Amino acid sequence: MRYPLLTQTFIDREMRGVMGHGLEVEVHPLWDWGNREPAAPDGPRILRCRFLSICAGASFAALRNPRLVWSGIRAVWRHRPSDAEGWFMTIWGGVFALGKAAEFRARAEHGEDVDWLHGAWATAPATTALALSALLGKPFSFGAHAYDLYRHGGDPLLPHKLCLARFVHTTTQANVESIQQRFPDRTAEIILARRGLTDLAPLRPAAAIDSKNVRLLSVGRLVEKKGHALQLAACAELRQRGIDARLRIIGEGPERTRLESRIGELDLGSGVTLEGAMAPADVQSAYDESDVLLHTGVVDAEGDRDGLPNVIPEAMAHGLCVISSPGGGAAEAVAHEKTGLIADPHDSVALADAIVRLVNDSALRERIRINAHQWVVENFLAARNTAKLAAAMRGQAAIGR
């Protein structure tokens, strides 16, 4: 929806990777209002919009394309959202496409035509790509990765989009299997292309962990599916065992107040810090200043869950040992006792046991660090992974001509 965002630096790396394979990329943020994060000067071209101009353009385009508009309305009614957010995402995606169509046509008349439309997420961005595809006669694709696949059962128009898109891009094998099982009638090809890092430093030297100052790190938005409450309970368990663990939680979100209250209830004020949102460079420094990364992902009350959080391979690249939840996309990177440890996301004692095991077993730590770094080399480099995405766009665009 918005670009750029601190919480979605992986999108920026992905676009730069595609550009590195010879494709020209421009970004049309669907929601610019309130976004104060600066874009990098050497990144993709950003074409911003104004709310009133989009609405005015949409009204004019709707009058010119009544059949298309009614077709869209019927599709939305067949796959109508079950919640207010779904309605907003769907309607705004269509309105945005109608408002942008004239701009694309005018540019085409001046030799600036586009070959391909891609929605980064399966929600409003994919709805926009779908509508623009119908309006302009251009092929489109979209990404489907986490909340847009699972929360409330996924975007309501997913079945429709999967029958009209050239391909859907996802980043984990778990997502591939979910799409195959849930949407057997789709015609869109599934492209599995993981995210990736642009730079990979050599594995840092091994270092002992001080049992009197175990440095734990968690990076993720403060939302239910990240399972931060379990991390707090594990810290309380470690303290009862006489282990002084210091946990830094980087991220911001609606769970902050509840987590602050829980920190007070467990008397963890001196051991747990809610750092808030941090710039990417500061997050990288936090990896280097930590011993263990905790990822305690769960399925929340709305069905939302993580795919493969980018913080896991990022931490692996920095030589951290990772303790993660079982199942899902995370398990594709974290193999128990090989590239990390797996702990039950609902069992704080099991999480504390895993932390203690890493503290006490230097041979295990080193084996995990080496294997995890090698997994990143083989599976999580942006240049290699975005080659699949770029090839799919280039090849499908050629077919569509």
ChimeraX attribute file (.defattr): number of C-alpha atoms within 10 A of each C-alpha:
attribute: neighborCount
match mode: 1-to-1
recipient: residues
	/A:1	17
	/A:2	16
	/A:3	22
	/A:4	20
	/A:5	16
	/A:6	15
	/A:7	15
	/A:8	12
	/A:9	14
	/A:10	19
	/A:11	16
	/A:12	17
	/A:13	19
	/A:14	22
	/A:15	21
	/A:16	21
	/A:17	25
	/A:18	23
	/A:19	19
	/A:20	15
	/A:21	16
	/A:22	11
	/A:23	15
	/A:24	13
	/A:25	15
	/A:26	14
	/A:27	17
	/A:28	18
	/A:29	17
	/A:30	21
	/A:31	16
	/A:32	16
	/A:33	11
	/A:34	7
	/A:35	11
	/A:36	10
	/A:37	11
	/A:38	10
	/A:39	14
	/A:40	10
	/A:41	7
	/A:42	7
	/A:43	15
	/A:44	16
	/A:45	14
	/A:46	14
	/A:47	9
	/A:48	12
	/A:49	17
	/A:50	11
	/A:51	14
	/A:52	10
	/A:53	13
	/A:54	17
	/A:55	17
	/A:56	13
	/A:57	20
	/A:58	21
	/A:59	14
	/A:60	13
	/A:61	21
	/A:62	16
	/A:63	10
	/A:64	11
	/A:65	12
	/A:66	11
	/A:67	11
	/A:68	15
	/A:69	19
	/A:70	12
	/A:71	11
	/A:72	17
	/A:73	15
	/A:74	12
	/A:75	13
	/A:76	17
	/A:77	11
	/A:78	12
	/A:79	15
	/A:80	16
	/A:81	19
	/A:82	12
	/A:83	10
	/A:84	9
	/A:85	10
	/A:86	19
	/A:87	16
	/A:88	13
	/A:89	20
	/A:90	23
	/A:91	17
	/A:92	19
	/A:93	24
	/A:94	25
	/A:95	22
	/A:96	28
	/A:97	26
	/A:98	26
	/A:99	25
	/A:100	22
	/A:101	19
	/A:102	17
	/A:103	11
	/A:104	15
	/A:105	15
	/A:106	12
	/A:107	12
	/A:108	12
	/A:109	9
	/A:110	8
	/A:111	8
	/A:112	11
	/A:113	12
	/A:114	16
	/A:115	16
	/A:116	18
	/A:117	21
	/A:118	22
	/A:119	23
	/A:120	19
	/A:121	23
	/A:122	28
	/A:123	25
	/A:124	27
	/A:125	27
	/A:126	30
	/A:127	28
	/A:128	29
	/A:129	28
	/A:130	27
	/A:131	22
	/A:132	24
	/A:133	21
	/A:134	16
	/A:135	19
	/A:136	13
	/A:137	11
	/A:138	17
	/A:139	25
	/A:140	27
	/A:141	28
	/A:142	26
	/A:143	22
	/A:144	26
	/A:145	23
	/A:146	22
	/A:147	20
	/A:148	20
	/A:149	25
	/A:150	20
	/A:151	16
	/A:152	17
	/A:153	14
	/A:154	21
	/A:155	27
	/A:156	23
	/A:157	22
	/A:158	21
	/A:159	18
	/A:160	16
	/A:161	24
	/A:162	23
	/A:163	15
	/A:164	17
	/A:165	22
	/A:166	20
	/A:167	25
	/A:168	27
	/A:169	27
	/A:170	25
	/A:171	21
	/A:172	24
	/A:173	17
	/A:174	19
	/A:175	23
	/A:176	18
	/A:177	12
	/A:178	13
	/A:179	20
	/A:180	13
	/A:181	10
	/A:182	10
	/A:183	14
	/A:184	10
	/A:185	11
	/A:186	19
	/A:187	16
	/A:188	17
	/A:189	15
	/A:190	20
	/A:191	17
	/A:192	17
	/A:193	20
	/A:194	22
	/A:195	26
	/A:196	26
	/A:197	22
	/A:198	15
	/A:199	10
	/A:200	15
	/A:201	9
	/A:202	10
	/A:203	16
	/A:204	14
	/A:205	8
	/A:206	13
	/A:207	11
	/A:208	11
	/A:209	18
	/A:210	14
	/A:211	14
	/A:212	11
	/A:213	14
	/A:214	19
	/A:215	19
	/A:216	25
	/A:217	25
	/A:218	24
	/A:219	27
	/A:220	22
	/A:221	20
	/A:222	24
	/A:223	15
	/A:224	19
	/A:225	19
	/A:226	23
	/A:227	21
	/A:228	26
	/A:229	18
	/A:230	20
	/A:231	26
	/A:232	20
	/A:233	20
	/A:234	21
	/A:235	27
	/A:236	22
	/A:237	20
	/A:238	20
	/A:239	15
	/A:240	10
	/A:241	11
	/A:242	10
	/A:243	19
	/A:244	18
	/A:245	24
	/A:246	19
	/A:247	25
	/A:248	20
	/A:249	22
	/A:250	20
	/A:251	20
	/A:252	18
	/A:253	13
	/A:254	11
	/A:255	14
	/A:256	17
	/A:257	11
	/A:258	11
	/A:259	16
	/A:260	15
	/A:261	11
	/A:262	16
	/A:263	22
	/A:264	11
	/A:265	10
	/A:266	13
	/A:267	12
	/A:268	20
	/A:269	13
	/A:270	11
	/A:271	19
	/A:272	20
	/A:273	16
	/A:274	18
	/A:275	12
	/A:276	16
	/A:277	19
	/A:278	16
	/A:279	10
	/A:280	12
	/A:281	8
	/A:282	12
	/A:283	18
	/A:284	15
	/A:285	11
	/A:286	20
	/A:287	23
	/A:288	14
	/A:289	14
	/A:290	22
	/A:291	25
	/A:292	26
	/A:293	25
	/A:294	27
	/A:295	25
	/A:296	23
	/A:297	26
	/A:298	22
	/A:299	16
	/A:300	15
	/A:301	11
	/A:302	14
	/A:303	15
	/A:304	20
	/A:305	23
	/A:306	19
	/A:307	25
	/A:308	24
	/A:309	18
	/A:310	20
	/A:311	20
	/A:312	25
	/A:313	27
	/A:314	20
	/A:315	28
	/A:316	28
	/A:317	27
	/A:318	23
	/A:319	29
	/A:320	31
	/A:321	30
	/A:322	31
	/A:323	25
	/A:324	26
	/A:325	22
	/A:326	20
	/A:327	14
	/A:328	18
	/A:329	21
	/A:330	23
	/A:331	20
	/A:332	16
	/A:333	24
	/A:334	28
	/A:335	18
	/A:336	16
	/A:337	14
	/A:338	16
	/A:339	27
	/A:340	28
	/A:341	25
	/A:342	23
	/A:343	22
	/A:344	16
	/A:345	21
	/A:346	16
	/A:347	13
	/A:348	21
	/A:349	18
	/A:350	16
	/A:351	28
	/A:352	22
	/A:353	15
	/A:354	18
	/A:355	26
	/A:356	16
	/A:357	14
	/A:358	22
	/A:359	19
	/A:360	14
	/A:361	12
	/A:362	15
	/A:363	10
	/A:364	18
	/A:365	28
	/A:366	19
	/A:367	15
	/A:368	26
	/A:369	27
	/A:370	20
	/A:371	19
	/A:372	29
	/A:373	26
	/A:374	16
	/A:375	18
	/A:376	20
	/A:377	15
	/A:378	10
	/A:379	17
	/A:380	24
	/A:381	19
	/A:382	23
	/A:383	21
	/A:384	20
	/A:385	21
	/A:386	24
	/A:387	19
	/A:388	18
	/A:389	23
	/A:390	19
	/A:391	14
	/A:392	18
	/A:393	23
	/A:394	15
	/A:395	11
	/A:396	18
	/A:397	17
	/A:398	11
	/A:399	9
	/A:400	12
	/A:401	8
